[in-house]
């Protein structure tokens, strides 16, 4: 589970900010919103971020996406940029490095990953494990001129010199140690556990309002009947009259001009698929039909099948979110959703969050939203799970928690207090 993230000089974050899932002493909804991962360490399963447009909410989510890509993407050569974008509304910060640190728990053990890099090179990269209260270094990577030097802690990491040399060779100045390690035939349990966590419990891409989640849902429905039953049950409880979803793969002929575009413009198409297209000149599509139940004028049930294209945006969004959240819960994973209210009724937003929280485990959700009605749901959100982003005069993002404010328990309506600017994070119109 993720405990804490620190960011400095990345996108709209100029000065160092800290985002934290650590629970306060508040005992509200303890049984399904808080997980005690270690003695005296309690981590929240949910965090919700409020803020005006362009205040930095989405940039917080982008940090998590950036890290997972950096950890495992392999640059084609050492001149390829690292992908980091510093704070640009300043004369000095574009030339300064960006800094990140992520504190997380794997199998009940605390870890800390720290990264400093600029647009061209990784300056410093470290991974720590906490066997007790004090950290123990696993590896330390530094930039010496233009060459990366990697040191492994011999007391914690058992690795041969030849493996060290191979990792160093593969670790270009713009590449993560984890990506280089992943390409070498060596097993270090302390590092393997971290990589396994990153890939299985951190690796879900962030969901934006225009993310085509329905494609993922269709794939899951076609593969697994239990997923189909889960999603149909979810839609039923969410007050949709959908009683069945049928998904099948079909082939359609492709015109020569369209074929040319597919072969020459689609860069991420596998070579074997390109060869198949050339020979068969057909494209494989997924056809999905939704079965709707209605009650006719005689009071009898009737069923009608309708194409996916005829479903409402809310239906498609709900189906996609339900499938992604199910995967998150199943894998005890971490998922971020930007503007969860997109295409959804307020009551449906509340239902989705409540349903997630009721399914206990170590899964975590990080949401951004403009729907301030959630602030009135005293039985849904803890005060320490509410965060705000605010834009400073210099254009940078300030990030802070509702729990930082004094006298919160004396406020009768958090929604009204937010609307009237008590917590900031609203447009100054």
C-alpha positions in Angstrom: 0.0 0.0 0.0 1.1 3.6 -0.6 1.8 5.6 2.4 3.4 8.9 1.2 4.5 10.7 -2.0 6.7 13.8 -2.1 7.1 15.9 -5.2 9.4 18.8 -6.1 9.8 20.7 -9.3 7.5 18.6 -11.5 4.7 20.1 -13.7 2.9 22.6 -11.5 4.6 21.5 -8.3 7.5 24.0 -7.8 8.2 23.7 -4.1 8.1 20.3 -2.3 4.7 19.0 -1.5 3.6 15.9 0.4 0.6 13.7 -0.3 -0.1 11.1 2.4 -2.5 8.2 2.9 -1.6 7.9 6.6 -4.7 7.9 8.8 -5.0 10.3 11.7 -6.2 9.1 15.2 -9.8 9.6 13.9 -11.7 6.3 14.4 -14.4 7.0 11.8 -15.2 4.0 9.5 -12.1 2.2 10.9 -13.2 -1.2 9.9 -13.3 -0.7 6.1 -11.4 2.6 5.3 -8.3 2.0 7.3 -5.7 -0.8 7.1 -3.1 -1.4 9.8 -0.2 -2.6 7.6 2.3 -2.6 10.5 2.2 -1.7 14.3 1.2 1.9 14.7 1.0 2.4 10.9 -2.6 2.9 9.6 -3.2 3.6 5.9 -6.3 4.9 4.3 -7.9 3.1 1.3 -9.4 6.3 -0.1 -8.4 9.9 -0.8 -10.4 12.6 -2.7 -8.8 15.7 -4.1 -10.7 19.0 -4.6 -9.5 22.1 -6.4 -10.3 24.7 -9.0 -9.6 24.0 -12.7 -5.8 24.2 -13.5 -4.9 24.1 -9.8 -2.9 20.8 -10.2 -5.3 18.0 -9.3 -4.6 16.1 -12.5 -0.8 16.8 -12.2 -0.9 14.9 -8.9 -2.2 11.9 -10.7 0.3 12.4 -13.5 3.1 11.8 -11.0 2.0 8.2 -10.4 1.8 7.6 -14.1 5.2 9.1 -14.7 6.9 6.9 -12.1 5.5 3.6 -13.4 6.6 4.5 -16.9 10.1 5.6 -15.8 10.6 2.4 -13.7 10.1 0.0 -16.6 10.3 1.8 -19.9 13.5 1.2 -21.9 14.8 4.2 -23.8 16.1 3.4 -27.3 19.4 5.2 -26.6 21.1 7.4 -24.0 20.2 10.6 -25.8 16.4 10.0 -25.3 14.9 12.4 -22.7 13.8 11.0 -19.4 10.3 12.4 -19.8 10.3 14.6 -16.7 8.8 18.1 -17.0 10.0 20.6 -14.4 8.0 23.7 -13.3 8.2 26.0 -16.3 6.7 29.2 -14.9 10.0 30.3 -13.5 13.4 31.4 -14.8 15.4 28.9 -12.6 13.4 25.7 -12.1 13.5 24.6 -15.8 17.3 24.1 -15.4 16.9 22.4 -12.0 16.3 18.7 -11.3 12.9 17.2 -10.3 12.6 15.1 -7.1 10.3 12.3 -6.0 10.1 10.0 -3.1 7.5 7.3 -2.6 7.0 5.4 0.7 5.1 2.2 0.4 4.5 -1.2 2.1 5.1 -4.6 0.4 4.0 -7.6 2.4 3.9 -5.5 5.6 7.4 -4.2 5.2 8.1 -0.5 4.6 10.1 0.7 1.6 11.3 4.1 0.3 12.2 4.9 -3.3 13.9 8.2 -3.9 14.6 9.7 -7.4 16.3 12.9 -8.6 16.6 13.5 -12.3 16.6 16.2 -15.0 15.4 16.1 -18.6 18.5 14.2 -19.8 19.9 12.2 -16.9 19.1 10.4 -13.6 21.2 12.2 -11.0 20.3 10.0 -8.0 18.2 6.9 -7.5 17.9 5.0 -4.2 15.8 2.1 -2.8 15.5 1.5 1.0 13.9 -1.3 3.0 12.9 -0.9 6.7 13.7 -4.2 8.5 13.0 -2.3 11.7 12.5 1.4 12.5 15.6 2.4 10.6 16.1 2.2 6.8 18.6 -0.1 5.2 19.8 0.8 1.7 19.3 -1.8 -1.1 20.9 0.2 -3.9 22.3 3.6 -4.5 22.7 5.0 -8.0 24.7 8.2 -8.7 25.7 10.1 -11.8 29.4 10.5 -12.3 29.9 12.9 -15.3 27.6 11.1 -17.8 28.0 7.5 -16.4 25.8 5.9 -13.8 27.5 4.3 -10.9 25.4 1.7 -8.9 26.2 0.4 -5.5 24.4 -2.5 -3.9 24.4 -2.9 -0.1 26.3 -6.1 0.4 24.7 -6.7 3.8 21.2 -6.8 2.3 21.7 -7.7 -1.3 23.4 -10.9 -2.5 24.4 -10.4 -6.1 27.4 -11.5 -8.1 29.9 -9.0 -9.6 29.1 -10.1 -13.1 25.4 -9.3 -12.5 26.3 -5.9 -11.1 28.4 -5.2 -14.1 25.6 -6.3 -16.5 23.1 -4.1 -14.7 25.5 -1.1 -14.8 26.0 -1.6 -18.6 22.3 -1.7 -19.2 21.5 1.2 -16.9 21.9 4.2 -19.3 22.0 7.6 -17.7 18.3 8.1 -18.6 17.1 4.6 -17.4 15.9 3.4 -14.1 18.0 0.8 -12.2 14.8 -1.2 -11.9 14.4 -1.3 -15.7 18.0 -2.4 -16.1 17.7 -5.0 -13.3 14.6 -6.4 -15.0 16.6 -7.2 -18.1 19.3 -9.2 -16.3 19.0 -12.9 -15.4 19.5 -12.5 -11.7 17.2 -12.9 -8.6 17.4 -10.6 -5.6 14.3 -11.3 -3.4 14.4 -7.9 -1.8 14.3 -6.1 -5.2 12.0 -8.7 -6.9 9.4 -8.2 -4.2 9.3 -4.5 -4.9 9.1 -5.0 -8.7 6.4 -7.5 -8.3 4.4 -5.0 -6.2 5.0 -2.2 -8.7 3.8 -4.4 -11.6 0.8 -6.0 -10.0 -0.5 -3.5 -7.5 0.7 -0.2 -8.8 0.6 -0.7 -12.6 -3.0 0.2 -13.4 -3.1 3.3 -15.7 -4.9 6.4 -14.4 -8.5 6.8 -15.6 -9.4 10.2 -17.2 -12.8 11.4 -18.3 -12.1 10.3 -21.9 -10.4 7.0 -21.1 -12.1 4.2 -23.2 -12.7 1.9 -20.2 -15.4 0.0 -22.1 -12.7 -1.7 -24.2 -11.2 -3.2 -21.0 -14.7 -4.1 -19.8 -15.5 -5.9 -23.0 -12.3 -7.9 -22.9 -12.9 -9.0 -19.3 -16.5 -10.0 -20.1 -15.4 -12.0 -23.1 -12.8 -13.9 -21.1 -14.4 -14.5 -17.8 -18.1 -15.4 -17.0 -17.6 -14.5 -13.3 -16.6 -11.0 -14.3 -19.7 -10.7 -16.5 -21.9 -11.8 -13.5 -20.2 -9.3 -11.3 -20.7 -6.4 -13.7 -24.3 -7.3 -14.4 -25.0 -7.4 -10.6 -23.2 -4.0 -10.2 -25.3 -2.4 -13.0 -28.5 -3.8 -11.5 -27.7 -2.4 -8.1 -26.9 0.9 -9.7 -30.4 1.0 -11.1 -29.7 0.1 -14.7 -32.2 -2.2 -16.4 -29.5 -4.2 -18.2 -30.0 -7.9 -17.8 -27.3 -9.3 -20.1 -24.2 -8.2 -22.1 -23.1 -10.2 -25.1 -19.6 -9.7 -26.5 -18.2 -11.3 -29.7 -15.3 -10.7 -32.0 -16.2 -10.1 -35.7 -14.2 -9.4 -38.8 -14.9 -6.8 -41.4 -13.3 -6.1 -44.8 -11.0 -3.1 -44.9 -10.8 -0.8 -48.0 -7.4 -0.3 -49.5 -7.1 3.3 -48.5 -8.0 2.5 -44.9 -5.6 -0.5 -45.0 -2.7 1.8 -46.1 -3.4 4.2 -43.1 -3.5 1.3 -40.6 -0.2 -0.2 -41.9 1.7 3.1 -42.2 0.3 5.3 -39.4 -0.4 3.0 -36.5 3.0 2.8 -34.8 2.2 0.4 -32.0 0.6 -2.4 -34.1 2.5 -5.7 -33.7 4.3 -7.0 -36.9 2.3 -10.2 -37.0 -0.9 -8.3 -37.0 0.4 -6.1 -39.9 1.2 -9.2 -41.9 -2.2 -10.7 -41.2 -3.8 -7.4 -42.4 -1.9 -7.4 -45.6 -3.0 -11.0 -46.4 -6.6 -11.1 -45.2 -7.5 -7.4 -45.5 -9.9 -7.7 -42.6 -10.0 -5.9 -39.2 -11.1 -7.6 -36.0 -13.7 -5.7 -34.0 -15.5 -6.3 -30.8 -19.3 -6.3 -31.1 -21.2 -5.8 -27.8 -24.9 -5.9 -27.3 -26.8 -4.9 -24.1 -30.0 -6.6 -23.2 -32.5 -4.3 -21.5 -35.5 -5.4 -19.5 -38.7 -3.2 -19.6 -42.2 -3.7 -18.2 -44.8 -3.3 -20.9 -48.3 -1.8 -20.5 -49.7 -5.2 -19.5 -47.2 -5.5 -16.6 -45.2 -8.2 -18.3 -41.4 -8.2 -18.8 -39.9 -7.8 -22.3 -36.3 -7.9 -23.3 -34.6 -5.9 -26.1 -31.1 -6.0 -27.4 -29.3 -2.7 -28.2 -25.8 -2.0 -29.6 -23.1 -0.4 -27.5 -23.3 2.8 -29.6 -26.9 3.3 -28.4 -26.0 3.2 -24.7 -25.8 6.4 -22.7 -22.4 7.9 -21.8 -23.2 7.2 -18.1 -23.9 3.5 -18.8 -20.6 3.1 -20.6 -18.7 5.0 -17.9 -20.3 3.0 -15.1 -19.5 -0.3 -16.8 -15.9 0.7 -17.3 -15.3 2.1 -13.8 -16.9 -1.1 -12.3 -14.5 -3.3 -14.3 -11.4 -1.3 -13.4 -12.4 -1.1 -9.7 -13.1 -4.8 -9.6 -9.5 -5.4 -10.9 -8.2 -3.0 -8.3 -9.9 -4.8 -5.4 -8.9 -8.3 -6.7 -5.2 -7.4 -6.8 -5.2 -5.2 -3.7 -4.0 -2.6 -6.2 -3.8 1.2 -6.4 -6.0 3.1 -8.9 -6.4 6.8 -9.7 -9.5 8.3 -11.3 -9.6 11.9 -12.6 -12.9 13.7 -12.3 -14.9 10.7 -11.2 -18.1 12.7 -11.7 -17.8 12.7 -15.5 -21.1 11.5 -17.0 -22.3 10.2 -13.6 -25.2 11.3 -11.4 -24.1 12.4 -7.9 -25.9 9.4 -6.3 -24.1 7.1 -8.6 -20.7 8.6 -7.5 -21.6 7.9 -3.9 -22.7 4.4 -4.7 -19.4 3.6 -6.6 -17.3 4.8 -3.7 -19.4 3.1 -1.0 -19.3 -0.2 -2.9 -15.5 0.0 -3.2 -15.1 0.6 0.5 -17.4 -2.2 1.5 -15.2 -4.7 -0.2 -12.4 -4.9 2.3 -8.8 -5.4 1.5 -5.6 -3.3 0.8 -6.8 -1.7 -2.4 -6.6 2.1 -2.7 -8.4 4.7 -4.7 -7.2 8.2 -5.3 -10.0 10.4 -6.9 -10.2 14.0 -8.1 -13.6 15.6 -8.3 -15.6 18.9 -8.5 -18.6 17.3 -6.8 -18.7 19.0 -3.4 -21.8 17.1 -2.4 -19.5 14.3 -1.2 -18.4 16.7 1.6 -21.9 16.3 3.1 -21.7 12.5 3.2 -20.7 12.1 6.8 -21.0 8.4 6.6 -18.8 8.1 3.5 -15.6 10.3 3.8 -13.2 10.6 6.6 -11.8 14.1 7.1 -8.2 12.9 6.6 -9.1 11.5 3.2 -10.0 14.9 1.8 -7.3 16.9 0.1 -7.1 20.2 -1.8 -5.0 21.8 -4.5 -4.8 25.5 -4.8 -2.9 27.7 -7.3 -0.5 30.2 -5.9 0.2 33.6 -7.4 3.4 32.3 -9.0 1.4 29.6 -10.8 2.6 26.7 -8.7 0.4 24.2 -6.8 -0.2 24.1 -3.1 -1.3 20.7 -1.8 -2.9 20.2 1.7 -5.3 18.1 3.7 -8.6 19.0 5.3 -7.1 17.4 8.5 -4.5 20.3 8.6 -7.3 22.8 9.5 -8.2 23.4 13.2 -11.7 23.3 14.5 -13.0 21.1 11.6 -15.3 19.2 14.0 -17.1 22.4 14.9 -18.1 23.1 11.2 -21.7 22.0 10.7 -21.4 21.8 6.8 -18.1 21.1 5.1 -19.8 21.6 1.7 -20.9 25.2 2.6 -17.5 25.9 4.2 -15.8 24.8 1.0 -18.2 26.8 -1.2 -17.5 30.0 0.8 -13.8 29.6 0.5 -13.0 28.3 4.0 -10.5 25.8 2.6 -9.4 27.7 -0.5 -9.1 25.5 -3.6 -12.0 27.2 -5.5 -12.0 29.5 -8.5 -11.5 33.2 -7.6 -14.3 34.5 -9.9 
